[in-house]
Amino acid sequence: MIVALESLRMALASLRANPLRAVLTILGIVIGVAAVVALTSIGSGSTRAVENRFNAFGTDTITVQGSPFSSSAVPLSASDVAAIDATPGVKATVTSVNTNATVALGSTSATETISGTSPQIVGIDHLTVEAGTFFSAFDTSHGLPVAVLGNTVASDLDLTPLRAVGQIVNIGGVQYKVIGVLNAQGGVGFASVDSSVLVPLGSMEGRLVAFNPSISQIRVQAEPGAVNSFQAAVESTLRTQHDLTSSEQDDFQIVNASSIASAVSSSTKTLTRLMAAIAAISLVVGGIGVANVMLVTVRERTREIGARRRDVTVQFLIYAVVISVIGGALGLGVGIAAAYIGGSALSVSPVFSPTTVALALVVAAAVGILAGIGPAVQAASVEPTTALRYE
């Protein structure tokens, strides 16, 4: 214990005696640890953001839409909706008819997705209204020209949510009154509402689309106990509805947000591990720097060597570990700062894993030990008589 404490004191004294060398040596470890911490935390934050974005649409829902891969695809119909409603495990369904149209307010205009649907979409898609209200069943049954804007649509029209409510907008040549603006939800392509205008389906028919239009998509929500089985049941129902044989491919497409989330999350995690592995290479480079400095130190202090081999080995190993631990601690601080700066630039909230942080510090210490073993053994092998003769 006394030898270790004395070796620690001598290591710190040696660092103070050669500050420039110490800084350059420690820098390699700092860069390595900082890179690992920053990249893994930003990668984990990206993974969580992806999972949250997909899960916002509900892990108990699926989207049924026409297949873009089938040349003989049959448009979705009201009978399909009725059949899905009657499928065991299905709690609720809601249909949407989508089209693109120019939305204008004064001199400001933007091309947006117009979605004709019903109030049930609020519960199935977990929508929340930031300002105003959502249209009612009365609005839907009477086909009243009222609209609820996605958050991005309001921004495209240079409106705040509160200012948007009550405005009269021109949608494809038809006047609609804005009664609400949705909270930002984030988009995943097939189910984005931020860039959509939601209106009662009846208000679109004969104005923006034909009467009795084809259904663009059906959102299906499962009963609580059927989350794991209702997708297969819905698929079977639709294949029966469309008279498909066992050898024929589906002429419809079922999109499961949870499955996409899992696949994307898995890919993101793999990419994060790859980036961490690449960043760890700089730790190896830092270890080489520690080894080089240790070898120089052995030559510089040859005259001082002459104690027991175990004491000499401990002294040089502690010196290497001190360098690595200081570098690891500084690297951790730099990595956390870099993660927040990089996350802010990428609009990602970094997620710090205690395991990753601890592993980075342990690896930094291990690098010091491994880098110091060779020089320490070399120093311990110097004969006292050789040390005394060394100039």
C-alpha positions in Angstrom: 0.0 0.0 0.0 2.8 2.4 0.9 4.6 1.6 -2.4 1.4 2.3 -4.3 0.8 5.6 -2.6 4.4 6.6 -3.1 4.2 5.6 -6.7 1.1 7.7 -7.1 2.8 10.7 -5.6 5.8 10.2 -8.0 3.5 9.8 -11.0 1.7 13.1 -10.2 5.1 14.8 -9.6 6.3 13.5 -13.0 3.2 14.9 -14.8 3.8 18.3 -13.2 7.5 18.2 -14.2 6.6 17.7 -17.9 3.2 19.4 -18.4 3.4 19.6 -22.2 4.3 16.0 -22.6 1.5 15.1 -20.1 -1.1 17.1 -22.0 -0.2 15.6 -25.4 -0.2 12.1 -23.9 -3.5 12.5 -22.1 -5.1 14.2 -25.2 -5.2 10.9 -27.1 -7.2 9.2 -24.3 -9.4 12.3 -24.0 -10.3 12.2 -27.7 -11.0 8.4 -27.6 -13.3 8.5 -24.6 -15.1 11.7 -25.7 -15.7 10.2 -29.2 -17.2 7.0 -27.7 -19.4 8.8 -25.2 -20.6 11.4 -27.6 -21.4 9.0 -30.5 -23.1 6.4 -28.4 -25.2 8.9 -26.6 -26.3 10.6 -29.8 -26.9 7.2 -31.4 -29.0 6.1 -28.4 -30.9 9.4 -28.5 -31.7 8.9 -32.2 -32.9 5.4 -31.5 -35.2 6.6 -28.7 -36.6 9.4 -30.9 -37.4 6.9 -33.7 -39.1 4.5 -31.3 -41.1 7.4 -29.7 -42.1 8.7 -33.1 -43.5 5.4 -34.3 -45.0 4.4 -30.9 -46.9 7.7 -30.9 -49.2 6.1 -33.5 -50.1 3.3 -31.1 -48.6 -0.1 -30.7 -52.1 -1.5 -31.0 -52.9 -0.1 -34.4 -52.2 -1.0 -38.0 -52.8 0.8 -41.3 -54.4 -1.0 -44.3 -53.9 0.6 -47.7 -53.8 -0.4 -51.4 -50.7 -2.3 -52.4 -48.3 -0.5 -54.7 -46.7 -3.8 -55.6 -49.8 -5.5 -57.1 -50.9 -4.7 -60.7 -54.4 -6.2 -59.9 -54.9 -4.4 -56.6 -58.6 -3.9 -55.7 -59.5 -0.5 -54.2 -60.5 -0.7 -50.5 -64.2 -0.5 -50.1 -66.9 0.0 -47.5 -67.5 -3.8 -47.5 -63.8 -4.3 -46.6 -64.3 -1.9 -43.6 -67.4 -3.8 -42.5 -65.5 -7.1 -42.7 -62.6 -5.8 -40.7 -65.0 -4.4 -38.1 -66.4 -7.9 -37.7 -63.0 -9.5 -37.4 -62.3 -11.0 -33.9 -59.8 -8.9 -32.0 -60.6 -5.6 -33.8 -61.8 -2.8 -31.5 -62.4 0.0 -34.0 -61.7 1.2 -37.5 -61.6 4.6 -39.2 -61.3 5.3 -42.9 -59.5 8.2 -44.7 -59.7 9.5 -48.2 -56.6 11.5 -49.1 -55.9 13.9 -51.9 -53.4 16.7 -52.5 -54.6 20.3 -52.9 -53.4 23.9 -52.6 -54.2 25.5 -49.3 -54.3 29.3 -49.5 -54.8 32.1 -47.1 -54.4 35.5 -48.7 -51.2 35.6 -50.7 -49.7 32.6 -48.8 -50.3 29.1 -50.2 -48.9 25.6 -49.9 -49.7 22.2 -51.4 -50.8 19.9 -48.6 -52.4 16.5 -48.1 -56.1 16.8 -47.5 -57.6 13.9 -45.5 -61.3 13.3 -45.3 -62.1 11.3 -42.2 -64.2 11.1 -39.0 -63.8 12.1 -35.4 -62.8 8.6 -34.4 -59.4 9.2 -35.9 -58.5 11.3 -32.7 -58.7 8.2 -30.5 -57.0 5.7 -32.8 -54.2 8.0 -33.8 -53.8 9.6 -30.4 -54.2 13.1 -31.8 -54.2 16.1 -29.5 -55.5 19.6 -30.3 -53.3 22.5 -29.5 -55.8 25.2 -30.3 -59.5 25.1 -31.0 -61.3 21.8 -31.3 -61.7 18.8 -33.6 -64.8 18.5 -35.8 -67.7 16.6 -34.4 -70.0 13.7 -35.6 -72.6 16.4 -36.4 -70.0 18.2 -38.7 -69.3 14.9 -40.3 -72.9 13.8 -40.9 -73.8 17.1 -42.4 -70.5 17.5 -44.4 -69.8 20.9 -43.0 -66.8 22.7 -44.5 -64.6 22.9 -41.4 -60.9 22.0 -41.2 -58.3 21.0 -38.6 -54.8 21.9 -39.6 -51.7 19.9 -38.9 -49.0 21.8 -37.0 -46.7 22.2 -40.0 -49.6 23.4 -42.2 -50.3 26.2 -39.8 -46.6 27.2 -40.0 -46.7 27.0 -43.8 -49.5 29.5 -43.8 -47.6 31.8 -41.5 -50.1 31.3 -38.7 -49.7 30.5 -35.0 -52.2 27.9 -33.7 -54.3 30.5 -31.9 -54.4 32.9 -34.9 -55.3 30.0 -37.3 -58.5 29.2 -35.5 -61.4 31.0 -37.1 -59.6 31.8 -40.4 -61.2 31.0 -43.7 -58.8 29.1 -46.0 -59.2 28.1 -49.6 -58.6 24.4 -50.1 -58.6 23.5 -53.8 -61.1 26.3 -54.6 -63.4 25.5 -51.7 -63.8 27.7 -48.6 -63.2 26.0 -45.3 -63.3 27.4 -41.8 -60.4 26.4 -39.5 -61.7 25.2 -36.2 -58.6 23.6 -34.7 -54.8 23.1 -35.0 -53.1 19.8 -33.9 -50.1 19.5 -31.7 -46.9 18.5 -33.6 -46.8 14.7 -33.7 -43.9 14.0 -36.0 -44.2 12.1 -39.3 -43.4 8.6 -40.5 -44.5 9.0 -44.1 -47.7 6.9 -44.2 -49.3 8.4 -41.1 -48.0 11.9 -40.8 -50.7 14.4 -39.8 -48.3 17.4 -39.3 -48.5 18.2 -43.0 -52.2 17.3 -43.4 -55.5 19.1 -43.3 -58.2 17.0 -41.7 -61.8 17.6 -42.9 -65.1 15.7 -42.6 -65.3 13.2 -45.5 -68.7 14.5 -46.6 -67.3 18.0 -47.1 -64.8 16.6 -49.7 -67.2 14.5 -51.8 -68.2 16.2 -55.0 -65.8 19.1 -54.2 -62.3 17.9 -53.8 -62.9 14.3 -54.8 -65.7 12.4 -56.6 -68.7 11.1 -54.8 -68.2 7.6 -53.2 -64.4 7.8 -53.6 -62.1 4.9 -53.1 -60.8 4.6 -49.5 -57.1 5.6 -49.2 -56.4 3.9 -45.9 -58.1 2.1 -43.0 -56.8 2.5 -39.5 -57.5 -0.5 -37.4 -57.2 -0.6 -33.6 -57.0 -3.9 -31.6 -58.8 -5.1 -28.5 -56.4 -5.0 -25.5 -56.0 -8.8 -25.5 -55.5 -9.2 -29.3 -52.5 -6.9 -30.0 -50.3 -9.8 -31.1 -52.8 -11.6 -33.2 -55.2 -9.1 -34.8 -52.9 -8.2 -37.8 -52.9 -11.8 -39.0 -56.7 -11.9 -38.5 -57.2 -8.7 -40.5 -55.0 -10.0 -43.3 -57.0 -13.3 -43.5 -60.2 -11.3 -43.6 -59.1 -9.2 -46.5 -57.8 -12.1 -48.5 -61.2 -13.8 -48.1 -62.9 -10.5 -49.1 -60.8 -10.2 -52.2 -61.1 -13.9 -53.2 -57.4 -14.4 -53.2 -56.1 -18.0 -53.4 -53.2 -19.3 -51.3 -50.8 -18.8 -54.3 -51.8 -15.2 -55.0 -50.0 -12.3 -53.3 -51.9 -9.7 -51.2 -53.5 -6.9 -53.3 -53.4 -4.7 -50.2 -50.7 -3.6 -47.8 -50.7 -3.7 -44.0 -48.3 -1.3 -42.3 -47.5 -2.0 -38.6 -45.8 1.0 -36.9 -44.4 -1.2 -34.2 -42.7 -3.6 -36.7 -41.2 -0.6 -38.5 -40.0 0.9 -35.2 -38.3 -2.4 -34.3 -36.5 -2.7 -37.6 -35.4 1.0 -37.7 -34.4 0.8 -34.0 -32.3 -2.3 -34.7 -30.6 -0.7 -37.6 -29.9 2.5 -35.6 -28.4 0.4 -32.7 -26.2 -1.5 -35.1 -25.0 1.8 -36.6 -24.3 3.2 -33.2 -22.2 0.2 -32.2 -20.2 0.6 -35.5 -19.6 4.3 -34.8 -18.5 3.4 -31.2 -16.1 0.8 -32.5 -14.6 3.2 -34.9 -14.3 5.8 -32.2 -12.6 3.3 -29.9 -9.8 3.1 -32.4 -8.6 6.5 -31.2 -8.4 4.9 -27.7 -5.9 2.4 -29.1 -4.0 5.3 -30.7 -4.0 7.0 -27.3 -2.7 3.8 -25.7 0.2 3.8 -28.2 1.0 7.4 -27.2 1.0 6.3 -23.5 3.4 3.4 -24.3 5.7 5.7 -26.2 5.9 8.2 -23.4 6.5 5.4 -20.9 9.4 4.1 -23.0 10.9 7.6 -23.0 10.4 7.8 -19.3 12.2 4.5 -18.7 15.2 5.9 -20.6 15.1 9.2 -18.7 14.9 7.6 -15.3 17.3 4.7 -15.8 19.6 6.1 -13.2 16.8 6.0 -10.7 16.0 2.4 -11.3 17.4 -0.1 -8.8 14.6 -1.0 -6.5 12.9 -4.3 -6.3 11.4 -5.4 -9.6 7.9 -5.5 -8.2 8.2 -2.0 -6.9 9.6 -0.7 -10.2 6.8 -2.5 -12.1 4.1 -1.0 -9.8 5.6 2.5 -10.1 5.5 2.5 -13.9 2.1 0.9 -14.1 0.6 3.4 -11.8 2.1 6.2 -13.8 0.4 4.8 -17.0 -2.9 4.3 -15.2 -2.9 7.8 -13.8 -2.4 9.2 -17.3 -5.3 7.1 -18.6 -7.7 7.8 -15.7 -7.1 11.6 -16.0 -7.6 11.3 -19.7 -10.7 9.2 -19.2 -12.3 11.7 -16.7 -11.6 14.6 -19.0 -12.8 12.7 -22.0 -16.0 11.9 -20.2 -16.6 15.6 -19.6 -15.7 16.6 -23.2 -17.9 13.7 -24.5 -21.0 14.8 -22.5 -20.5 18.4 -23.7 -20.0 17.2 -27.3 -23.1 15.1 -27.1 -25.3 18.0 -26.1 -23.8 20.3 -28.8 -24.0 17.6 -31.5 -27.5 16.6 -30.4 -28.7 20.2 -30.5 -27.3 20.6 -34.0 -29.1 17.3 -35.1 -32.3 18.0 -33.0 -31.7 14.9 -31.0 -31.7 14.6 -27.2 -28.6 12.5 -26.2 -29.2 9.5 -24.0 -26.4 8.6 -21.7 -26.0 4.9 -20.6 -24.3 4.4 -17.3 -22.9 1.1 -18.7 -21.4 3.0 -21.7 -19.9 5.7 -19.4 -18.5 3.1 -17.0 -17.2 1.0 -19.9 -15.4 4.0 -21.4 -13.6 4.7 -18.2 -12.7 1.1 -17.6 -11.4 0.7 -21.1 -9.3 3.9 -20.6 -7.8 2.5 -17.5 -7.2 -0.9 -19.2 -5.5 0.9 -22.1 -3.2 2.5 -19.6 -2.4 -0.8 -18.0 -1.8 -2.6 -21.3 0.3 0.3 -22.6 2.3 0.4 -19.4 3.0 -3.3 -19.0 5.8 -3.4 -21.6 7.7 -0.3 -20.4 7.2 -1.3 -16.8 8.6 -4.8 -17.4 11.5 -3.3 -19.3 12.2 -0.9 -16.4 12.0 -3.7 -13.8 14.5 -5.8 -15.9 17.2 -3.2 -15.7 20.0 -4.4 -13.5 21.0 -2.0 -10.7 24.6 -2.1 -11.8 23.5 -1.1 -15.3 21.3 1.7 -13.9 24.2 3.1 -11.9 26.5 3.2 -14.9 23.8 4.9 -17.2 24.5 8.4 -18.3 
